[in-house]
Structure formats: C-alpha cells, structure tokens
C-alpha cells in the first residue's frame, strides 16, 4: 500500500470552466466527438458541483483506464432493440456510460411527454458516473426522474462474504416549486466504493460494519479491505456489504430491474468476483414520469413545497440541529460552487495532474 500522510488534507478551488475543459480534453484523447466530450464533461462536472467528487474528479482516472483498456468507447452506436409507446430496450454497444445514459434518459423523457411514463432499460453500456445526473435530467424538464445502474462486482450478499454485485446506485428526483427539490442519490450498498476508499485514505472508521474482510469478518475498518488507498477503484481483500437486509433487498431490485430486465446478465455459471480482475455488468434503467399525467404541475409543486417547509420547520430531536431532506445539501453546494469555484482536496488534484501529464493535456 502506498504511503500517505493522513494529516495532509488541504483544500483548493478550481474554476468550473477549467474543470469542464479538462474533462472534455480527456474525452477527446479517447476519440470523443465534440458532442460526446461535452456530455462526458457535463456529467462529471455536475457530480463535482453537487459535492459528489467520487463520481466526478475522483472517478476520472478509473474512467481513463476503462477507455484505454477498451472496456468503454466513444463513437459507438446506440440501438433501440425493442420499443413501445412507453418503453424501450437499448443496446449501448460498449459505449461511454455518460453518453449512453444521457441519450437513454432523453428517450424516456420523450416517451413520458406523450405516454405519461417513459421506461428505458439499457444493456452493454459503461460506467455512467453519478446516478442522479439522469434523474436531474428529467427533473429539469419538470418530471420525476429515476435512474439506477449496475457495474463492477464489489458487494457481497447480506450474510455472505464474496462479491457478486455492484454497489447498484439508485437516484430519484422529484420536482418542487420554490424549495430545493427532493433528490435521493444513494448506493444500495452500505457505502459507495469511493466513500469507502476515501475513509481508508483518511484512516477513518465507517459509520457501520460496511465491509467484509478476506477472513469473512464484517467490520467498520476499511483498511482491512482496501489495498490501495490512492486508487478510487482499489482492489480489495474482501468486499463491500449491503446496508443490512433491507439494503440488500433494494440492491436486488436494482439488479433485477436493470441487469436482468435488460438481458445484460443471466446468472448462468456465476462465480464470485476475482479481486485481481473483477467482472462488470454495465446496465441501467431510466424512468421519467410526467407529473401532468396525474396532477396539475403547479398544484403538485405547491404541495411539495408545503411538505418540505413543514418537515424542515419541525422540531429537531436531540443531537440534530434541524430536519434535513435529501438533495438540499447538494443543491446548496452546487449554488456555492457555481459562484466560487469547486472545492477539491489537493491529493485529488495531484492525481489529475499525473493523468494530464500522462495524456499530454495542458492544465491551463
């Protein structure tokens, strides 16, 4: 394991334009056209702006490796294999997850505009980054957005020790009026890979027993599992865990509604993930729901605002300063970062500098 001074956690500010240009340059190095480079950069930048750096800057070296290894590609076609007025099955042909994801949600939104609901599932895609990117895409059109994905095998079943699942992220975004919308963005495992690696890097314990070590012991110590604290996708001696049996149920639903429903995975001859070269099943599902199919959008937004105001204005319990709702903190972070630049840890930027040097990309 490389040495790392856990006291060294200085913060720095990077302008939005500078970071976006960097992301687009990395995409072009791997053959992206201008439209694809913009979609890729937009997706990573939105994650950073909402404070999800493990799906933004921290994810960049891993994505760079996927493109270099030929696991993901820019310029691949996106084929609609089956389609109805409200649903579609898409083959991403190993394309860039950010590009495939945006275009698939575009299709779901278009179907919701005419049918009330759009349900699109995708096979043979790639890592699509922050799940809420696509839920927010629907939200920006005044719709309810749902996004979920599978990927590398990192997570053991509840009660087990071997990795058979991805962290299977799930995001749901629901519009409001004047208040910040409700946005859930969560791994259905006890913790995302990025957060577990970050805790190991900082020498911190996890909030719960969220990992299982190589001996099959459930623990809150990420250093018993993470082998390289400076690698966002570190190899592991063990696996991540679901967040208890209820979290495992949610993880299974994401697996069924994306990997199995799309045909990406059939579970024939499945074996535990090999920590030296894990398998991955990149499948997604996107759902867009038109509020106007069910309620007057203005009335729905007003009701949502009243709910948010009532809950956030209610009395907090001991140990809490206020009732907080999902998405409010990320929205506040995005406003602050848009105004003042994105705040990053210096060791994250150092990783990017090494990547830029490797790819011959100037850091203006």
N, C-alpha and C positions, 0 to 999 in steps of 0.2 A: 504494500500500500504506500503510495507516495506521501512524503511528509507534508504537513500543512499546519501552519500556525493558526489555531482557532481563535486567537485574540485579534487576528487581522481581518476585520470586517468593515473596512472603510467604505463609505458610500460616495457615489459620484452622480452627476447629472449628464444625460445625453439628450440632445435635441431630437424631437420626433422626426424631423426631416432627415437628419444624419442617420438615424437607425433604419428608417424606411429605405434609404438609398443603399445601405449596407445589405439589407435583406434581399433587395432586388438584384444587387450585383452578384450575390451568391447564387441566386436562381439562374441568372444569365450564364454564369460559369458552367452550369449543368444543362445548358441548352434551352432555357425557357425563352419563349417569345415575350414581347412586352406585356401583353395581357396577362399571361401566366405569372410573370415576375411581379406584376402589381398585385395580383390576388394573393400570391405567396407572402409578399411583404406586408400587405394589409392584415393578413391573418396573424402573423407573428407579432406585429406591432400592436394590434388590438389586445392581445394577451398581455403584453408588457404594460400597456396603458391601464389595464384593469388590475395590475399587480400580480398577475399570474406568470411570473418570469420563467418558471419551469416549463411553460408552454410557449414561451417567446424566445428571448435571448438564450436561456439555458438549454433550449431544445435544438438550437441551430447546429452545434457540432454533430449531434446524432442524426439530424436530417441530412447534413452534408455527407455523412458516412453512407446513409441509405441510397442517396443518388450516386455516389461513387461506386458502390457495390452493385448497382443495377437493380436494387430492390424496388425503387421508385424511379419514375421517368417523367420529364416534361414532354409535351407534344404527343401524348397518347390520346387516341380517340375515346369518347365516352358513348357507349352504345346502350340504347334502350331495348332490352330484350323482350319485356312484356309490359303491356300498358293498358290501363282503363282510364275512365274519366277522372278517377280519384287516386289511382295508384300506379306505380311503375317499379320495375326491376331494372337496375342499371349495372352494366359491366364496366368497371373503371380501367381495365386492361393494364393494371400496374402503374397507373398514372399518379401524379403528385396528389397526395391526400387533400391538401388545401384547395387545389383546383377542382378536383372531383367533388369535394364536399360542397363548395360554393355552387357549382352548377347543378348538383343534385337538389340542393335546397331551392334553387331558382325554379326547378321543375315542380317541386312540392308546392311552392307558393303560387305558381301559375295554376295548378290544379285546384288549390284551395279557393282561388278567386272565382272559379267557375263552378266547382262542385261543393264548396264549403270546407272540404278537408282534402289535403294532399298528403299521401303516404308513399315515400320513396325509400327503397332499400337498395344497398349497393354492395357488390362483391368485387374482389380483386382491385382494391384501392390501395392507399398507403396511409401513413400516419397523418392525421388531419389536424393535429395540434389541439387547441383549446376547444372543447365541445361547445361552449356557449357562443363561439363565433357564429355558428349556424342557427342556433336558437335566436340570437340577436338579429340575425339577418331577416328572420320572419317578423320579429318584434318591430324592426324599423319600417315594416310595411303595415303595422297596426294589427298584426296577427299574433296568436300564441304559437311559439316555436318549440319544438322538441328535437333533440339531437342525441344520438348515442353511438358508441363505437367499440369495436374490439381491436386487438392488436397483438403485440408480443406476449408470450406466455410468461407471466410473472407471479401469479396469485394462486395459492393453494385453495382447495375447497375447505369450507369450515369443518374442522375435525381431522383434516389431512395435513400433509407436510410437503407434497410435491406440487409444482406449478403446472396447472392445466388451463389457466385463464389469463386474460389481460386484466388491467385494472377497470376495464369496462366503464368508461366515463358516461355520465348522463347529465344533460343540461335541459332545463325547461325555463322559458322566458314568457312572462305574462304581462301584457301592457297595462298601464295605469294612466292617470291623467297628468296632474301637476307633480305628483310624487314620483320618486325613483321606482321603476318597475321591479316586480319580484323576479329575480333571476337565480335559479339554482344551477350550480356548476360543481359537480362532485364526482370523484372516483367512487365506484361502488365497492371498492376495496377499503380497508381501514385507513389507508393513506395512499396518495399518488406516489409513483416511483420518484418523481422529482423531489417531493417533500421529504421522503424517507432518506434520500441521498443527502439533501441539504441538512437534515438533522444529524446525520452521521458526520458530515463535514464540520459542523459546529460542535460536535461532541455532546449533543443533547439527547435526552430520552424522549421517546414518543409519548403521546397522550394516553395510549393504551397499548396492550400487547398486540402490535400490528404486524409483526413479522415472526416467522418460524425459522430457527437456525438449522444448520446441517444435521444436528442430532435430533431434530423433531421437537425442540423445546419452543413454546410460544414465549415471546419476550418483547419488552419495550426498548431494547438496546439495539439500534440499527447497526452499530459497529460489529455485532456478531453475525451480520448477514452481508452487509455491503463491503465489497472487496476493494473498490477504488472510489474514494470519496470525492474525487475531482471529475468523475465521469457521470454525467446525467443518467446514462443507461448502464451503470456498472453491472458487471457480472456479480452473482450472488452465491453465497454459501447458505442456501435455504430459499425462502420465498416470502412474498408479501402475503397478508391474510385478508379475508373479508372482514367487515366490521360486524362480527358476530353472526348468528344465524339469520337475522333479519337482513343484514347487509348481503349475506350470501344469496338470499332469495332475490334481491334486486340485481345482483351480479348475474344470476342465472337468467333473469328476464331479458337483460341486455344481450346476453349470449344468444338466446332463443330468437329474439326479435331482430337481430342484425346478422350474426354469423350463420345461424341455421336457416332463417327465413330467406336470406339471400342466396343460399346454396354455397356460400364460401367454405363452410365447414360441415362435414357429415359425421364426424366422430368415429369413423371406421379405423380400427387399429391405432387408436390414440395411445400415446406414451407420454410420461412426464417430460417437461421441458428439460433439455440439456443445458446447464448453465454456461457451457462454453460455446454454444451456438443455438440460441433458442429459436423455435419456430414462431411464426406470426401469422395471424389471420386478420387481415385488414378489411373489415366490413363495417358498414354504417347504416343507420336508419335515420331518416329525417321526416318530421311530421309538421305540417303547417295547418293551423286551424283558423278559419275566418270567424272572428267574433260576430260579424254582422249576420252570419248564418243562424245565430242563436239569440243575440241581444242587440239592441241599439248600441253601437260602439261608444258613444258619449255617455250613455247611462251606465254601461259596464265600467268605463274608466272612472266615473264619479264614485261608483260603489267600491271599486278597488282602492281609490284614494281614501275613502272613509274608513275602510278596513285598516289600511296602513296607518292612518292617523290615530285611530282608536288603539291599535296594538302598541305602536311606538310611544303613545302618550300614557299608557297604562303603568301602574306601579311596578317597579322592578323588585325582584327578590333579593335577599341578602347575597352579597358577593357580585351583584350586577349593577352597573350604573344606568342601564336602560334596556328596554326590549329592542332588539335589533332584528331586522328581517333580511333574508338572503338577497344579495345584489346591491344593497345600499352602500356598503363599504367599497365595493368595486366601482360603483358609479362615482362616488366621491373621489376615489383615487384617480379615475380617468379624467375628471374635471381638473384636478390639481396638476396632473402630469401634462395635460394639454396646454395648460397655462405656463408651466415652469420647466418642462422637460422631464424625462423619465429618470427616476432614481434607481441606480443599479449598484450592486456590490462590486468592488474593484476586482475581485478574483474572477467574476463572471466576464467582465470586460477584458481581462487578461487572456481568457480562453478565446474570446473573439479575435483579439489581436493576433494570436497564434494561427487561428483559422484564416484570417485575412492574409497573413504573410504566406501561408501555405498555398493559397489560391491566387496570389498575386493581385489582391484587391487593395487599392489605396484607401486608407482611413482618413478622409478629409477632416 
